[in-house]
Amino acid sequence: MAAADSSDPSRYGRSFADVYDDWYSDFFDTSAAVEALALLANGGPVLELGVGTGRLAIPLARRGLRIIGIDASPEMLDQLAFVDREQKVIRVLGDMTDAPAALALSGINEQFSAVFCAFNTLLNLVSLSDVTHCFESSRSLLAADGTLVIEAFVPVAADSIPPNSLSPANVNSDAAVFIETTYNSETSVLTGRHIEVRPSALTIRPWSVLICGPLALDDAAATAGLVLQERWSDWRRSPFTDDSTTHISIYAPNTTF
């Protein structure tokens, strides 16, 4: 099968918007994430990068916080609009690597108490350079005491990732779903497809993820003028250890930058 363009920021949403909530409804600790993010926001405005269907943005908005959600996918924003019947989340179409431009086009000009990017969304970017640009644009939007919050997986050693693989997918679906992957060790990008098989149809849902660990993200943050404040293993603030498989990393503006 021909590879899809991994540089298209709207590709993931276009691929998964119609199944995302059904497939992954039991996958997250949403209540703990909302609680932690609300505390970090401390009553101030919040920007979510890659808002998707609003799993976090909607409950945060229902707590009375001003929530703006950026997403490159019109399909995801349409799903958010459908679920957010009270229209509490302000939806912005745009690329999170240049959030200020997307906000400006929507007439939004403000500083945020918290900017966050949840569940590996940051690693849908195709290069560490794009991650750095995303961090730089996020820093420009933070209030002086604001924080950038990133949730991502901790990758296994790169040399243990097979060049090609095919395996069943662990999703909530009545279809047979498989994951096909190809790993490019030169770019550190894992390109994949969810292959959804039904008696009457075959659906291919392409995606890609940057294999990038916490230390590399710290370096990108430092280049963008951010410094690590805290790192947890999960939204319940469990200590981050060498055995952690995920991390919540909280960055603040470096005042000496």
C-alpha positions as CSV (number, residue, x, y, z in Angstrom):
1,M,0.0,0.0,0.0
2,A,1.3,3.5,-0.8
3,A,2.4,5.5,2.2
4,A,0.3,8.5,3.2
5,D,1.9,11.9,3.7
6,S,3.1,11.9,7.3
7,S,3.8,15.6,7.2
8,D,0.0,16.4,6.9
9,P,-1.0,17.6,10.4
10,S,-4.7,16.8,9.7
11,R,-4.1,13.2,8.7
12,Y,-4.6,11.6,12.1
13,G,-7.9,13.3,12.7
14,R,-9.1,12.5,9.3
15,S,-8.2,8.8,9.8
16,F,-9.7,8.4,13.3
17,A,-12.3,11.0,14.1
18,D,-15.2,8.7,13.3
19,V,-14.0,5.9,15.6
20,Y,-11.7,7.6,18.2
21,D,-14.2,7.8,21.1
22,D,-15.6,4.3,20.5
23,W,-12.2,2.6,20.2
24,Y,-10.5,4.3,23.1
25,S,-13.2,5.1,25.5
26,D,-11.8,2.9,28.2
27,F,-8.2,3.7,27.6
28,F,-7.6,6.8,29.6
29,D,-7.6,8.0,33.2
30,T,-9.6,11.1,32.2
31,S,-10.8,12.1,35.7
32,A,-7.3,12.2,37.1
33,A,-6.1,14.2,34.0
34,V,-8.9,16.7,34.4
35,E,-8.2,17.2,38.1
36,A,-4.4,17.7,37.5
37,L,-4.9,20.1,34.7
38,A,-7.5,22.1,36.5
39,L,-5.1,22.5,39.4
40,L,-2.3,23.6,37.1
41,A,-4.5,26.1,35.3
42,N,-5.4,27.7,38.7
43,G,-8.5,29.3,37.3
44,G,-6.8,30.9,34.3
45,P,-7.4,30.3,30.5
46,V,-6.3,27.0,29.0
47,L,-5.2,26.1,25.5
48,E,-5.2,22.4,24.4
49,L,-3.0,21.5,21.5
50,G,-4.7,18.7,19.5
51,V,-8.1,19.0,21.2
52,G,-9.6,16.1,19.2
53,T,-13.1,15.2,20.3
54,G,-12.8,17.1,23.6
55,R,-12.2,14.3,26.0
56,L,-10.4,16.6,28.4
57,A,-11.4,20.1,27.1
58,I,-15.2,19.6,27.7
59,P,-14.9,18.5,31.4
60,L,-12.4,21.3,32.0
61,A,-14.8,23.8,30.5
62,R,-17.6,22.5,32.6
63,R,-15.5,23.4,35.6
64,G,-15.8,27.0,34.5
65,L,-12.4,27.4,32.9
66,R,-12.0,29.2,29.6
67,I,-10.8,26.4,27.2
68,I,-9.6,26.9,23.7
69,G,-8.8,23.9,21.6
70,I,-6.7,23.8,18.5
71,D,-6.8,20.9,16.0
72,A,-5.6,20.6,12.4
73,S,-8.4,18.2,11.6
74,P,-11.9,19.6,10.7
75,E,-13.2,16.1,11.2
76,M,-12.1,16.1,14.9
77,L,-13.5,19.6,15.4
78,D,-16.8,18.5,14.0
79,Q,-16.9,15.6,16.4
80,L,-16.1,18.0,19.3
81,A,-18.9,20.3,18.2
82,F,-21.3,17.4,18.2
83,V,-20.3,16.2,21.7
84,D,-20.0,19.7,23.2
85,R,-23.7,20.5,23.0
86,E,-23.3,23.5,25.2
87,Q,-20.5,24.9,23.0
88,K,-18.3,25.5,26.0
89,V,-15.0,24.8,24.2
90,I,-13.7,27.4,21.8
91,R,-12.7,25.5,18.7
92,V,-9.8,26.7,16.5
93,L,-8.7,25.0,13.3
94,G,-4.9,25.1,12.9
95,D,-1.5,23.5,13.1
96,M,-0.3,23.3,16.7
97,T,3.3,24.0,15.6
98,D,2.2,27.6,15.0
99,A,-0.6,28.0,17.5
100,P,-0.2,31.9,17.7
101,A,-1.0,32.1,14.0
102,A,-4.1,29.9,14.3
103,L,-5.3,31.9,17.3
104,A,-4.7,35.2,15.5
105,L,-6.8,34.1,12.5
106,S,-9.7,33.4,15.0
107,G,-9.3,36.8,16.7
108,I,-7.8,35.4,19.9
109,N,-5.0,37.2,21.6
110,E,-4.3,36.2,25.1
111,Q,-1.8,34.5,27.5
112,F,-2.6,31.2,29.0
113,S,-2.2,29.8,32.5
114,A,-1.7,26.3,31.0
115,V,-1.0,25.0,27.5
116,F,-1.3,21.2,27.3
117,C,-0.9,18.4,24.8
118,A,-2.2,15.0,25.9
119,F,-1.8,11.3,25.1
120,N,1.1,11.3,22.6
121,T,-0.4,13.9,20.4
122,L,2.9,15.9,20.4
123,L,4.6,12.8,19.0
124,N,2.4,12.9,15.9
125,L,4.8,15.6,14.8
126,V,7.2,14.1,12.3
127,S,10.5,15.6,13.6
128,L,12.2,16.9,16.7
129,S,12.5,20.2,14.8
130,D,8.7,20.4,14.6
131,V,8.5,19.6,18.3
132,T,10.9,22.5,19.1
133,H,8.8,24.8,16.9
134,C,5.7,23.7,18.8
135,F,7.4,24.4,22.1
136,E,8.5,27.8,20.9
137,S,5.0,28.8,19.9
138,S,3.6,27.5,23.1
139,R,6.1,29.4,25.2
140,S,5.1,32.6,23.5
141,L,1.5,32.1,24.6
142,L,2.2,31.3,28.2
143,A,1.6,33.8,31.0
144,A,4.7,34.6,33.1
145,D,3.6,31.9,35.7
146,G,2.1,29.6,33.1
147,T,3.0,26.0,32.4
148,L,3.3,23.7,29.3
149,V,2.1,20.2,30.1
150,I,3.0,17.3,27.9
151,E,1.8,13.7,28.2
152,A,3.6,11.1,26.1
153,F,4.9,7.5,26.2
154,V,8.4,6.5,27.1
155,P,9.7,4.7,24.0
156,V,11.6,1.4,24.2
157,A,15.2,1.3,22.9
158,A,15.2,2.2,19.2
159,D,17.2,-0.9,18.3
160,S,14.5,-3.1,19.7
161,I,11.8,-1.7,17.4
162,P,11.3,-4.1,14.4
163,P,11.7,-2.5,10.9
164,N,8.2,-4.0,10.1
165,S,5.5,-5.6,12.1
166,L,1.8,-6.7,11.9
167,S,-0.2,-7.4,15.0
168,P,-3.8,-7.3,16.3
169,A,-4.9,-3.9,17.7
170,N,-6.2,-3.5,21.2
171,V,-9.3,-1.4,20.5
172,N,-13.0,-1.5,21.3
173,S,-14.4,-2.6,18.0
174,D,-16.6,-5.3,16.6
175,A,-14.4,-5.4,13.5
176,A,-11.1,-7.2,13.2
177,V,-8.4,-4.5,13.5
178,F,-4.7,-4.9,12.9
179,I,-1.7,-2.6,13.2
180,E,0.9,-2.6,10.5
181,T,4.1,-0.6,11.2
182,T,7.3,0.4,9.5
183,Y,10.2,2.0,11.5
184,N,12.7,4.4,9.9
185,S,15.7,4.4,12.2
186,E,17.2,7.4,10.4
187,T,14.3,9.7,11.1
188,S,13.1,8.0,14.3
189,V,9.6,7.9,12.8
190,L,7.3,4.9,13.2
191,T,4.7,4.9,10.4
192,G,1.7,2.8,10.9
193,R,-1.8,1.8,9.6
194,H,-4.8,0.5,11.5
195,I,-6.4,-2.0,9.1
196,E,-10.1,-2.4,9.9
197,V,-11.6,-5.5,8.4
198,R,-15.3,-6.0,8.0
199,P,-17.2,-8.5,5.7
200,S,-18.2,-5.6,3.4
201,A,-15.3,-3.2,3.7
202,L,-11.6,-2.7,4.4
203,T,-10.7,0.6,6.0
204,I,-7.1,1.9,6.3
205,R,-6.3,4.5,8.9
206,P,-2.7,5.8,8.6
207,W,-0.7,7.5,11.4
208,S,2.9,8.1,12.4
209,V,4.6,8.7,15.7
210,L,8.0,10.2,16.5
211,I,10.1,7.9,18.7
212,C,11.3,10.5,21.2
213,G,12.0,10.1,24.9
214,P,11.7,12.6,27.8
215,L,15.3,13.7,27.7
216,A,15.1,14.6,24.0
217,L,11.9,16.6,24.8
218,D,13.7,18.4,27.6
219,D,16.4,19.4,25.1
220,A,13.8,20.7,22.7
221,A,12.1,22.6,25.5
222,A,15.4,24.2,26.6
223,T,16.0,25.4,23.0
224,A,12.5,26.9,23.1
225,G,13.2,28.7,26.4
226,L,11.4,26.3,28.7
227,V,12.7,24.4,31.8
228,L,11.3,21.2,33.3
229,Q,9.5,21.8,36.6
230,E,8.1,18.4,37.4
231,R,7.7,15.0,35.8
232,W,5.2,12.3,36.8
233,S,4.5,8.8,35.6
234,D,0.8,9.5,35.3
235,W,-1.9,12.0,36.0
236,R,-2.1,10.9,39.6
237,R,1.4,12.3,40.2
238,S,3.0,8.9,40.7
239,P,6.8,9.4,40.8
240,F,8.6,9.1,37.5
241,T,11.1,6.2,37.5
242,D,13.3,4.2,35.1
243,D,10.4,1.8,34.8
244,S,7.8,4.3,33.8
245,T,6.2,3.7,30.5
246,T,4.5,7.1,30.2
247,H,5.4,10.6,31.5
248,I,3.6,13.9,32.3
249,S,6.2,16.6,31.9
250,I,5.5,20.1,33.1
251,Y,7.6,23.0,31.7
252,A,7.7,26.7,32.6
253,P,9.3,29.7,30.9
254,N,13.0,30.0,31.6
255,T,13.2,33.5,33.0
256,T,16.9,33.7,32.1
257,F,16.3,32.8,28.5
